[in-house]
Amino acid sequence: MVKGRSNSLRYRYPLPVHPVDLPQLLPHSPVSWVYWIYSYVKSSNRITKIHVEITGDEFVHILVKEPSQMIYLWDNGFFGTGQLSRSEPTWFERTNALIDGDGQSNSGTPLERITEQRRWERSQFKKRRVEMERQLLELRKNGGTVEEEAVLLEKQRLELRNFKASQGSDSLTAGSKTFYDFESLFDSEGDLARLEALELMPVEAIFLSFALPVLDISATALFQRLLDYKNLCYDTIYPMIKQYVAYHHYRSHGWCVRSGIKFGCDYLLYKRGPPFHHAQFCITVLDSDENHDYTWYSSVARVVGGAKKTLILCYVEKLKSEEDIVNMWLRNDFTSVFSSFRVNEVVYKRWVPGKNRD
Amino acid sequence: MANDAGDGTIVRLVRDNLAYCQFWTELCVCDRTLAWRDQTLHLISGRPTQKLSHDGDEEIHTEYVLPVEMSQYKKGYVTLECLDKVFCQMCPPSASRLTLAIVSNDGTVAFYYVYKGLHKPKRN
């Protein structure tokens, strides 16, 4: 994929907070000391806090709507998901390109376009296959011999193979017609409306307010929005603590953590981020004493294995009493709350004797 | 458009997703709603641009989409009784399937078919 800007430059920071860039310090040169101190004093790595909008009462959605802030969160650690995109919020660019008529945007082909192309190719292939099956049925109806059938099958197999090979080569020629209700997309000024927001998972928002000072909401205020404080007890806060402890654990080990909803698990772990590699690991977060029957584990593992990823069972273990944890929570001492848990992992992998000899 | 507290956000999100990502046409949030447990269910109808499954006839049918929150879904909110009610009270009798649109807490929408009765599986 051709990118306008190189990925390693665009995504050079793993988190939305950056180190201060200082000039080289030469111990024997006083000028360099003066310059270093000057740079240090003048430098700043503070960012403008990112504004989040929280909607919904019982089911909370945390949104970032300002376009440059949406891109900032995506570029610096891949936080959030574009509500109208696969992951990176590309809807505005995609739609603009579509209206211009070339389907290509400045920064290369968006993922959504590639998916569309592949689906279209697959449906063309299926149409061919149906047609061939009809031919075979016709032959059988007319009392074709086994030899005739074999000849036809061989011919069809070759044809399908050639068809598939030719499909890969003509790149991005999707013939799918895309209807677009353009009118409703423009505001009174005649500009394309910004319909897409970046949505943060609650754990991401907690990480960006509790662990890193990135959002314009305090951790305390965020929790008040996420939890039902009227009925606060261990059982109401624990599910969120469990999810966050696991999320924080992997983020602090340098992984890019994203939602695992598409694979039936809690999180996906990327070594660097979605533009670089596929996710290698799928995380399912469990209580340390949680137990399921065999089919439960095998069904999750099969889905994950089918996508060539490794399933990790992440057990979150409580080290303090429930009462202590609730008290710490009520004192807004979240650091102590999250430190009261320990994470242990187990890799769950299907082992096939014939294949896994190494 | 239906926009009562809580529900409105996901109905709109799913509608926008269908309109501006999947390019469905003739989208409409049905007037008829269904009260189930402590929530109100809305149904979206619309026509996809391509056929969604290869099950014989070539015509594109109107599809019926039911938006649900993931956290709600996980708690067992969508029961068989609930789906029966949706089929009986919200869909026309000709509808043979529903599409569940499950909205996750990161804004991703996962779609799943629910058929009325048995259905021949889709060929891959």
Interface residues (C-beta under 8 A of the other chain):
Chain A: T55 G56 D57 E58 F59 V60 H61 G80 T81 G82 Q83 L84 S85 W91 T95 E112 S123 K126 V130 S176 K177 T178 F179 Y180 D181 L185 L195 A197 L198 E199 L200 M201 P202 E204 R258 S259 I261 K262
Chain B: A5 G6 T9 I10 L13 D16 N17 A19 Y20 C21 F23 T25 T49 Q50 H54 E69 M70 S71 Q72 S104 N105 D106 G107 T108 A110 R123
